[in-house]
Every structure is written in C-alpha cells, then in structure tokens.
Amino acid sequence: MKQFLDDNFVLQNETAKYLYHQHAARQPIIDYHCHLDPKLIAEDYRFDNLGELWLGGDHYKWRAMRTNGVDERYCTGKETSDWEKFEKWAETVPYTMRNPLYHWTHLELKTAFGITELLNPETARAIYDECTAKLRTPEFSARSLMKHYNVEVVCTTDDPADSLEHHLALKNEGFEIKVLPTWRPDKAMAVENPTNYRSYIEKLSQASGITINKFADLIDALRNRHDFFASVGCKLSDHGIEEFYAVDYTANEIEAIFNKVYGGKALSKEEIVKFKSAMLYEGAIMDWEKGWTQQFHYGAIRDNNTRLFRKLGPDTGFDSIGDFTVAKAMSKFLNRLDIDNRLAKTIIYNLNPRDNDLVATMIGNFQDGSIAGKIQFGSGWWFLDQKNGMEAQINSLSNLGLLSRFVGMLTDSRSFLSYPRHEYFRRILCNLIGTDVENGLLPASQLDFLGKMVEGVSYYNAKNFFKF
C-alpha cells in the first residue's frame, strides 16, 4: 500500500517518477492567469493567521462547508473569528475525501509549512497555531511565499479602469518576480443593467480622460487604456463569458444600442448579444495589433441562488457548469478574425467537460503555421481543475492536437498558497506519459525527448509563447 502524499504522490510507475523528479519538478512557475491582489504583493502583506489566508474569499471551501452542514456564519460571517471558521473547515476536511480539496489542502500544508499530519478536528488547533506563527514572520509574507514556490511570472486580472498603481510600484522597485496585469474588459460589455453600465462608463471615461458619448468614444477610451496596460507590461487579455458572441451587426445598430443603454433603457436579448459581439470583436483586434494573447473562459452559470446572492453578493460559491451550444458561434468568431488575418494568439477554456473534444478540434481549424500552438485548448478550469478534469483535458488535446505545444497550468486563484496546483498538474502529466511508456504506447527509447516535452508543458512553452 502506497503512503499518502509521499514524494511519488500520483506517480504510479518508474517512468512517471523519472519524468517528474528529473524534468518537471525543477521548473519555475509561470502563473499566467490568476486573481491575486497586486496590492498585497506590493505591500508584501503578512497574513495574521491561517484562517485569514485560507478561508478569506475561498468559495471552493465555502461550498464544501455548506454541503457538510456548516452554518453560513462560519463561511462568510463577519461575527465569527478566523479560528472559528478554520475549526469548521478542519471538521469538514475528512469529508472531502475524493474531492480535490482534500489533495490541495494537504499539499499546501506540506509544501508551504512542512506539515504532513492530516487536518481534522484533533489536529486543527496545533496546525493552526504552527502555521499562524510562521505566517507572522518575514519568511511567510506574500512575496516570500511566491519565492518559496519558485514563481517567475504572475499575471493578475485587472479592469481597464484600474490604475495599475501596484504593478507600477513593483516594476519601478525592480521586484524580481514579474507581476503583470491582464486586461479583463467584462464590465465594458455588461449591458444587462443600464444603471450599473452607465456608472462604469463614467468611471472608464475618467480613467482614460476621454469623454464617452457614443460607441466610437467607448472604443477610443478602451484603446487608450489598452495602450496604458501594454506600457506596464500586459501581454494577455481575458474574458469571462457565458458563450461566444458572433452574430451579425451593423455600425449603426451598435451605435443605437449604446445610446439606448447609456440613456438608461433596458436592452432586448437580441440587442445585448449584438453589442457583446461587437465588443468581443473590437477587443480582439486590439489584442492582435499588440501581439497579445486573448483568453476566453466560457461556460459558467453564475449566481444561481438568488436568495444567497442578494445576501452575500457574487463570487461566494453559487456558480455552476452551464450547457451552452457554442460550436457555431466560436467558429464564426474565430473565423471573422482569421479571414482578415487578424486572429491573435488565443486560449479557450471550457467549463463543461462535454466540450473537451469540441474545443480540441476547433483550435485545429485556426492553426496557421505562424506560431507553434497559436490557438490553445486551456487547462482544466474551475470545476475541472482536478485530477479527472486535467486528465480528460490532456487526453482530448493529445488525441486531437499536440500536447507537446501546450502552455500548461495556471492557478486561476486568489490565494498565495495555490501554487501546488502546478505541482499537482505536473505530477498528473508525468503519470499519464509515464504510463503510456510503461504500457508500450510510447517508446522508452525517446525518454530524452519526453523529458524535454514535460519541461516544455511545465514551463518553457509558456515562457516562449507569451514572450516573458
């Protein structure tokens, strides 16, 4: 019987062990999509305790705790202490067996704090106290945790109206880890609520210094901010969309739709889709002009629980996988850009596993030989960034594309303890390849090439693809 979480965790044969320990493990981390707060990095923030670090904003854990019968006050409540919340999390952890939270929890304890005990109600207090004592030292500050995990680059997620003051401070200081912004213009497309949209446009106008009275002004303001983001080192955009938008429209229609929503009137569903189609296209052109990579995270149904959304707000654990029909719209969107040879490097992340083969074949339609892996099938996202989800994504990409050109894993996280997700991914990758070698499905004589392939997927492909 194998020991849980030993040095060969997930690695089930000798070839997998060799590929991981000799090739994958030693690579730095490029975390090209995350939700870290750049302010915490700029200030080199020290967390007061493990509860604050682990449970402050982690909707993965909140969902598990609620499912385990834990009252909301121990998840998001203001009246309960960090220790009380942590204690309830420790009570929940044994019940998360076979959920990725069980692996992530113990990987983080081991790799960050050197703790190999299992977290449960009996060990909770000692683990909490030991980790809290360490977190209050300089060796466990936000920057120190990044250095500990051998992080080379992180790309945060930022609104066009953001000042990027903390990115600029880090850049001017010369902090050795690159902390770069990512362009996330979702609010500029969010026309469902006219009042909120008008407020956002006014904020964007102030940030850009451009008065926005018509659609052309909006594009000018976004281009102004796009240029500013590039000057701070931005190389990627990101879009959180339910589905791809690619319906036909005219310039006059979009101008009229903008005037209507900016004037406070609600749009029809058809108008919303046309406006989003125009915005997605215009943004893609900006990305292509600068040589950026555009990312699309699609497929989530958000804020399903109306009662708790009204009480707690967004991003609190009430989102799920959607089942949108996306193939024709995705194809039309990419083709609309490619037909004029203005399709930027692209990464597509799907949230419904039924779409794995769909995305894996779609990206092959728009590879043009100009850049290796120009169109990418992104790693398992959100509900799919677990062992089965990663294996399924890797297998679809392998069967229908080139795994060897894959840009690999990212954290997509707000936590400074999420870097073991890269280790988890690398172990899974090496185990899949190693198992094929052991079973005679890949040649053992090509171990040197396979080692280089693992290094590429773990690190070098991303470094070269994004030009970091």
C-alpha positions as CSV (number, residue, x, y, z in Angstrom):
1,M,0.0,0.0,0.0
2,K,1.4,3.4,-1.0
3,Q,1.8,6.2,1.5
4,F,-0.4,9.2,1.1
5,L,1.3,12.3,-0.2
6,D,4.8,10.9,-0.3
7,D,7.4,12.1,-2.8
8,N,5.9,9.9,-5.5
9,F,2.3,11.1,-4.9
10,V,0.2,10.4,-8.1
11,L,3.3,8.9,-9.8
12,Q,2.4,5.2,-10.4
13,N,5.4,3.9,-12.2
14,E,9.1,4.4,-12.6
15,T,9.0,6.3,-15.8
16,A,6.5,8.8,-14.3
17,K,8.8,9.2,-11.3
18,Y,11.7,9.9,-13.6
19,L,9.9,12.4,-15.7
20,Y,8.6,14.3,-12.7
21,H,11.6,14.4,-10.5
22,Q,14.2,14.9,-13.2
23,H,12.3,17.2,-15.6
24,A,9.1,18.7,-14.2
25,A,9.7,19.4,-10.5
26,R,12.7,21.6,-11.1
27,Q,11.0,24.1,-13.5
28,P,10.0,27.6,-12.3
29,I,6.3,28.6,-12.2
30,I,4.8,30.9,-14.8
31,D,1.3,31.6,-13.5
32,Y,-0.1,33.4,-16.5
33,H,-3.7,33.7,-15.1
34,C,-4.5,34.3,-11.5
35,H,-6.7,36.6,-9.3
36,L,-4.0,37.7,-6.8
37,D,-4.4,41.1,-5.3
38,P,-1.4,43.1,-6.6
39,K,-1.7,45.4,-3.6
40,L,-0.8,42.5,-1.3
41,I,2.3,41.8,-3.3
42,A,3.3,45.5,-3.4
43,E,2.9,45.8,0.3
44,D,4.5,42.3,0.9
45,Y,1.5,41.6,3.1
46,R,1.7,39.3,6.1
47,F,-1.3,37.2,6.9
48,D,-2.4,37.3,10.5
49,N,-3.3,33.6,10.6
50,L,-4.0,30.5,8.6
51,G,-7.8,31.1,8.7
52,E,-7.4,34.5,7.0
53,L,-5.1,33.1,4.3
54,W,-7.2,30.0,3.6
55,L,-10.8,31.0,4.1
56,G,-11.0,34.7,3.3
57,G,-12.6,34.5,-0.1
58,D,-12.3,30.8,-1.0
59,H,-15.6,29.8,-2.4
60,Y,-14.4,26.3,-3.0
61,K,-14.1,25.7,0.7
62,W,-17.3,27.6,1.5
63,R,-19.2,25.3,-0.9
64,A,-17.8,22.2,0.8
65,M,-18.5,23.5,4.3
66,R,-22.1,24.4,3.4
67,T,-22.6,20.9,2.0
68,N,-21.2,19.5,5.2
69,G,-23.9,21.3,7.2
70,V,-21.8,24.2,8.4
71,D,-23.8,27.4,9.1
72,E,-23.1,30.4,6.9
73,R,-21.6,32.4,9.7
74,Y,-18.6,30.1,9.7
75,C,-18.1,30.7,5.9
76,T,-18.7,34.4,5.2
77,G,-19.9,35.7,8.5
78,K,-18.4,38.8,10.0
79,E,-19.2,37.9,13.6
80,T,-17.1,34.7,13.7
81,S,-13.3,34.7,14.2
82,D,-10.8,33.3,11.8
83,W,-10.1,30.4,14.3
84,E,-13.8,29.5,14.5
85,K,-14.0,29.4,10.7
86,F,-10.9,27.3,10.5
87,E,-12.2,24.9,13.1
88,K,-15.3,24.3,11.0
89,W,-13.1,23.8,7.9
90,A,-11.0,21.3,9.8
91,E,-14.2,19.4,10.7
92,T,-15.1,19.4,7.0
93,V,-11.8,18.2,5.6
94,P,-12.2,14.5,6.4
95,Y,-15.5,14.6,4.5
96,T,-13.8,16.0,1.4
97,M,-12.0,12.7,0.6
98,R,-12.1,12.2,-3.2
99,N,-12.8,15.9,-3.7
100,P,-9.7,17.8,-4.9
101,L,-9.9,20.0,-1.8
102,Y,-8.5,17.1,0.2
103,H,-5.4,16.9,-2.0
104,W,-5.0,20.6,-2.3
105,T,-5.3,21.2,1.5
106,H,-2.6,18.7,2.4
107,L,-0.3,19.6,-0.5
108,E,-0.4,23.2,0.7
109,L,0.2,22.2,4.3
110,K,3.2,20.1,3.3
111,T,4.8,22.3,0.7
112,A,4.4,25.7,2.4
113,F,4.6,24.7,6.1
114,G,6.3,21.3,6.2
115,I,3.2,19.7,7.9
116,T,2.5,16.1,7.0
117,E,-0.2,15.4,9.6
118,L,-3.8,15.1,8.3
119,L,-6.0,18.0,9.1
120,N,-9.0,17.0,11.2
121,P,-10.7,18.2,14.4
122,E,-8.0,16.5,16.6
123,T,-5.0,18.2,14.8
124,A,-6.7,21.5,13.9
125,R,-5.5,23.6,16.9
126,A,-1.9,22.5,16.6
127,I,-1.8,23.0,12.9
128,Y,-3.5,26.4,13.1
129,D,-1.1,27.6,15.8
130,E,2.0,26.4,14.0
131,C,1.1,27.9,10.6
132,T,-0.1,31.1,12.2
133,A,3.2,31.6,14.0
134,K,5.1,31.1,10.7
135,L,2.8,33.4,8.8
136,R,3.7,36.2,11.1
137,T,7.4,36.0,10.2
138,P,9.0,37.7,7.1
139,E,9.7,34.2,5.6
140,F,6.0,33.7,5.0
141,S,5.0,37.1,3.7
142,A,3.2,37.3,0.3
143,R,6.4,37.8,-1.6
144,S,8.2,35.2,0.4
145,L,5.6,32.6,-0.4
146,M,5.9,33.4,-4.1
147,K,9.7,33.0,-3.9
148,H,9.3,29.8,-1.9
149,Y,7.4,28.2,-4.8
150,N,9.9,29.4,-7.4
151,V,7.5,31.7,-9.1
152,E,8.9,33.6,-12.1
153,V,5.9,35.4,-13.5
154,V,2.3,36.1,-12.4
155,C,-0.4,37.7,-14.4
156,T,-3.2,39.2,-12.4
157,T,-6.7,40.1,-13.6
158,D,-7.5,43.8,-14.0
159,D,-10.2,46.0,-15.2
160,P,-9.5,48.6,-17.9
161,A,-10.3,51.4,-15.5
162,D,-7.8,50.2,-12.9
163,S,-4.9,52.5,-12.1
164,L,-2.3,49.6,-12.0
165,E,-0.5,51.6,-9.3
166,H,0.7,48.5,-7.6
167,H,2.0,46.9,-10.8
168,L,3.9,50.2,-11.5
169,A,5.3,50.3,-7.9
170,L,6.6,46.7,-8.3
171,K,8.0,47.4,-11.7
172,N,9.7,50.6,-10.5
173,E,11.1,48.8,-7.5
174,G,12.6,46.1,-9.6
175,F,10.9,43.2,-7.7
176,E,12.5,40.0,-9.2
177,I,9.2,38.3,-9.9
178,K,7.3,39.8,-12.8
179,V,3.8,40.9,-11.7
180,L,2.0,41.8,-14.9
181,P,-1.6,43.0,-15.4
182,T,-4.1,41.2,-17.6
183,W,-6.8,43.1,-19.5
184,R,-10.3,42.0,-18.3
185,P,-12.9,44.2,-20.0
186,D,-16.0,42.3,-18.9
187,K,-17.6,45.3,-17.3
188,A,-17.4,47.2,-20.6
189,M,-19.6,44.5,-22.1
190,A,-22.0,44.1,-19.2
191,V,-25.0,46.0,-20.6
192,E,-27.7,43.9,-18.9
193,N,-28.1,46.6,-16.1
194,P,-28.3,50.1,-17.7
195,T,-27.7,51.9,-14.3
196,N,-24.6,49.9,-13.5
197,Y,-23.3,50.2,-17.0
198,R,-23.6,54.0,-17.1
199,S,-21.7,54.2,-13.8
200,Y,-19.0,52.0,-15.2
201,I,-18.7,54.0,-18.5
202,E,-18.3,57.2,-16.4
203,K,-15.5,55.5,-14.4
204,L,-13.8,54.4,-17.6
205,S,-14.1,57.9,-19.0
206,Q,-12.4,59.4,-16.0
207,A,-9.6,56.8,-16.2
208,S,-9.0,57.4,-19.9
209,G,-9.5,61.2,-20.0
210,I,-11.9,60.7,-22.9
211,T,-15.5,61.9,-22.8
212,I,-17.7,59.0,-23.8
213,N,-20.9,60.0,-25.6
214,K,-21.1,57.4,-28.3
215,F,-19.8,53.9,-29.2
216,A,-16.8,55.3,-31.1
217,D,-15.8,57.2,-27.9
218,L,-16.1,54.0,-25.9
219,I,-13.7,52.2,-28.2
220,D,-11.3,55.2,-28.1
221,A,-11.3,55.1,-24.3
222,L,-10.7,51.4,-24.2
223,R,-7.9,51.7,-26.7
224,N,-6.3,54.4,-24.6
225,R,-6.4,52.1,-21.5
226,H,-5.2,49.2,-23.7
227,D,-2.1,51.2,-24.6
228,F,-1.6,52.0,-20.9
229,F,-1.8,48.4,-19.9
230,A,0.8,47.5,-22.6
231,S,3.1,50.1,-21.2
232,V,3.0,48.4,-17.8
233,G,3.9,45.0,-19.4
234,C,0.5,43.5,-20.1
235,K,0.6,40.7,-22.7
236,L,-2.7,39.0,-22.2
237,S,-6.4,39.8,-22.2
238,D,-9.1,37.6,-20.6
239,H,-12.8,37.4,-21.0
240,G,-15.3,35.7,-18.7
241,I,-18.2,34.9,-21.0
242,E,-21.2,32.6,-20.8
243,E,-20.7,31.8,-24.5
244,F,-19.1,33.1,-27.6
245,Y,-20.9,36.1,-29.3
246,A,-20.6,36.4,-33.1
247,V,-23.9,37.5,-34.5
248,D,-24.0,39.9,-37.5
249,Y,-24.5,43.6,-36.8
250,T,-24.0,47.0,-38.4
251,A,-22.2,50.0,-37.1
252,N,-25.5,51.9,-36.9
253,E,-27.1,49.2,-34.9
254,I,-24.3,49.2,-32.3
255,E,-24.3,53.0,-32.1
256,A,-28.1,52.9,-31.4
257,I,-27.7,50.1,-28.8
258,F,-25.0,52.0,-27.0
259,N,-27.1,55.2,-27.0
260,K,-30.1,53.2,-25.6
261,V,-28.3,51.5,-22.7
262,Y,-26.3,54.6,-21.9
263,G,-29.5,56.5,-21.8
264,G,-30.8,54.2,-19.1
265,K,-33.1,51.9,-21.2
266,A,-33.1,48.1,-20.9
267,L,-31.9,46.2,-24.0
268,S,-33.6,43.2,-25.6
269,K,-31.8,39.9,-25.6
270,E,-31.0,40.4,-29.3
271,E,-29.5,43.8,-28.7
272,I,-27.4,42.5,-25.8
273,V,-25.9,39.7,-28.0
274,K,-25.2,42.1,-30.9
275,F,-23.4,44.6,-28.6
276,K,-21.3,41.8,-27.0
277,S,-20.5,40.5,-30.4
278,A,-19.2,44.0,-31.4
279,M,-17.2,44.4,-28.2
280,L,-15.6,41.0,-28.4
281,Y,-14.5,41.7,-32.0
282,E,-13.2,45.2,-31.3
283,G,-11.2,43.9,-28.3
284,A,-9.8,41.0,-30.3
285,I,-8.5,43.5,-32.9
286,M,-6.7,45.5,-30.2
287,D,-5.1,42.3,-28.9
288,W,-3.9,41.2,-32.4
289,E,-2.4,44.7,-33.1
290,K,-0.2,44.4,-30.0
291,G,0.7,40.7,-30.3
292,W,-1.1,39.8,-27.1
293,T,-2.7,36.5,-26.3
294,Q,-6.5,36.6,-25.8
295,Q,-8.1,34.2,-23.3
296,F,-11.7,33.1,-23.2
297,H,-13.2,31.4,-20.1
298,Y,-16.7,30.4,-21.1
299,G,-19.5,28.2,-19.8
300,A,-20.3,29.2,-16.2
301,I,-23.8,29.9,-15.0
302,R,-23.2,32.4,-12.2
303,D,-25.2,33.4,-9.1
304,N,-27.7,30.6,-9.3
305,N,-29.0,31.0,-5.7
306,T,-30.9,34.3,-5.8
307,R,-31.6,34.4,-2.1
308,L,-28.0,34.0,-1.1
309,F,-26.7,36.2,-4.0
310,R,-28.8,39.0,-2.6
311,K,-27.3,38.4,0.9
312,L,-23.7,37.7,0.0
313,G,-23.0,39.0,-3.5
314,P,-21.1,37.5,-6.4
315,D,-18.2,35.0,-6.2
316,T,-19.4,33.4,-3.0
317,G,-19.9,29.8,-4.2
318,F,-23.2,29.7,-6.1
319,D,-21.9,29.2,-9.6
320,S,-22.0,26.1,-11.7
321,I,-21.3,24.5,-15.1
322,G,-23.6,25.6,-17.9
323,D,-24.6,23.7,-21.1
324,F,-24.4,26.3,-23.8
325,T,-24.3,25.4,-27.5
326,V,-21.1,27.1,-28.6
327,A,-19.5,25.5,-31.6
328,K,-21.0,27.6,-34.4
329,A,-20.6,30.9,-32.6
330,M,-17.0,30.0,-31.5
331,S,-16.1,29.1,-35.1
332,K,-17.7,32.2,-36.5
333,F,-16.0,34.5,-34.0
334,L,-12.5,33.0,-34.7
335,N,-13.2,32.9,-38.5
336,R,-14.3,36.5,-38.6
337,L,-10.9,37.5,-37.3
338,D,-8.9,34.9,-39.2
339,I,-10.4,35.8,-42.6
340,D,-8.6,39.2,-42.4
341,N,-5.5,37.6,-40.8
342,R,-6.2,39.4,-37.5
343,L,-6.6,36.5,-35.2
344,A,-4.4,36.9,-32.1
345,K,-2.9,34.0,-30.2
346,T,-5.8,32.5,-28.4
347,I,-6.5,30.3,-25.4
348,I,-10.0,28.7,-24.9
349,Y,-11.0,27.3,-21.5
350,N,-14.3,25.4,-21.4
351,L,-16.2,24.6,-18.2
352,N,-18.4,21.8,-19.4
353,P,-16.3,18.6,-20.0
354,R,-18.7,17.5,-22.8
355,D,-17.0,20.3,-24.8
356,N,-13.4,18.9,-24.5
357,D,-13.3,17.3,-27.9
358,L,-15.2,20.2,-29.4
359,V,-12.6,22.7,-28.3
360,A,-9.7,20.4,-29.1
361,T,-10.9,20.1,-32.7
362,M,-11.9,23.7,-33.1
363,I,-8.4,25.0,-32.3
364,G,-7.0,22.9,-35.1
365,N,-9.1,24.8,-37.6
366,F,-7.2,28.1,-37.0
367,Q,-3.6,26.9,-36.6
368,D,-1.8,28.6,-39.4
369,G,1.8,27.6,-39.0
370,S,2.9,31.1,-37.9
371,I,3.3,30.2,-34.2
372,A,3.6,26.8,-32.7
373,G,0.3,26.2,-30.8
374,K,-1.1,29.6,-31.8
375,I,-4.6,28.5,-30.7
376,Q,-4.6,26.7,-27.4
377,F,-7.0,24.5,-25.5
378,G,-6.7,25.9,-22.0
379,S,-6.1,23.7,-19.0
380,G,-9.0,22.4,-16.9
381,W,-10.7,25.4,-15.4
382,W,-12.6,25.9,-12.1
383,F,-14.7,22.8,-11.6
384,L,-12.4,20.9,-14.0
385,D,-9.0,21.8,-12.4
386,Q,-8.9,18.5,-10.6
387,K,-7.3,15.1,-11.4
388,N,-10.1,13.7,-13.6
389,G,-10.6,17.1,-15.3
390,M,-7.0,17.6,-16.0
391,E,-6.6,14.1,-17.4
392,A,-9.6,14.5,-19.6
393,Q,-8.3,17.8,-21.0
394,I,-4.9,16.4,-21.6
395,N,-6.3,13.3,-23.3
396,S,-8.5,15.3,-25.6
397,L,-5.7,17.6,-26.5
398,S,-3.4,14.7,-27.1
399,N,-5.8,12.8,-29.3
400,L,-6.9,15.7,-31.4
401,G,-3.9,18.2,-31.2
402,L,-0.4,18.5,-30.0
403,L,0.1,18.1,-26.2
404,S,3.8,18.9,-26.8
405,R,2.9,22.5,-27.7
406,F,0.6,23.0,-24.7
407,V,1.3,26.1,-22.5
408,G,0.3,24.2,-19.4
409,M,-1.2,25.0,-16.0
410,L,-2.2,28.1,-14.1
411,T,-3.7,28.7,-10.6
412,D,-6.8,30.9,-11.5
413,S,-6.7,31.6,-7.8
414,R,-6.8,34.5,-5.3
415,S,-4.6,32.5,-2.8
416,F,-0.8,32.7,-2.3
417,L,-1.0,29.0,-1.3
418,S,-2.4,27.8,-4.7
419,Y,1.0,27.2,-6.4
420,P,0.9,23.4,-5.5
421,R,-1.8,23.2,-8.3
422,H,1.2,23.5,-10.7
423,E,2.9,20.6,-8.9
424,Y,-0.4,18.6,-9.0
425,F,-0.8,19.2,-12.7
426,R,2.9,18.3,-13.4
427,R,2.5,15.0,-11.5
428,I,-0.6,14.1,-13.4
429,L,1.0,15.0,-16.7
430,C,4.1,12.9,-15.9
431,N,2.0,10.0,-14.7
432,L,-0.1,9.9,-18.0
433,I,3.0,10.0,-20.2
434,G,4.9,7.5,-17.9
435,T,2.0,5.1,-18.0
436,D,2.0,5.2,-21.8
437,V,5.7,4.4,-21.9
438,E,5.3,1.5,-19.4
439,N,2.5,0.1,-21.4
440,G,4.4,0.3,-24.7
441,L,2.2,3.0,-26.1
442,L,5.2,5.4,-26.3
443,P,8.8,4.4,-27.0
444,A,11.1,4.1,-24.0
445,S,14.0,5.0,-26.3
446,Q,12.6,8.5,-26.5
447,L,12.8,9.4,-22.8
448,D,15.1,12.4,-23.6
449,F,12.5,13.9,-25.9
450,L,9.7,13.1,-23.5
451,G,11.6,14.8,-20.7
452,K,12.0,17.9,-22.9
453,M,8.3,17.7,-23.7
454,V,7.4,17.7,-20.0
455,E,9.7,20.6,-19.4
456,G,8.0,22.5,-22.2
457,V,4.5,21.9,-21.0
458,S,5.6,22.7,-17.4
459,Y,7.5,25.9,-18.2
460,Y,9.2,26.6,-21.5
461,N,6.2,26.6,-23.8
462,A,4.5,29.4,-21.8
463,K,7.7,31.4,-21.5
464,N,8.2,31.3,-25.2
465,F,4.5,31.7,-26.2
466,F,3.9,34.8,-24.1
467,K,7.5,36.1,-24.6
468,F,8.1,36.6,-20.9
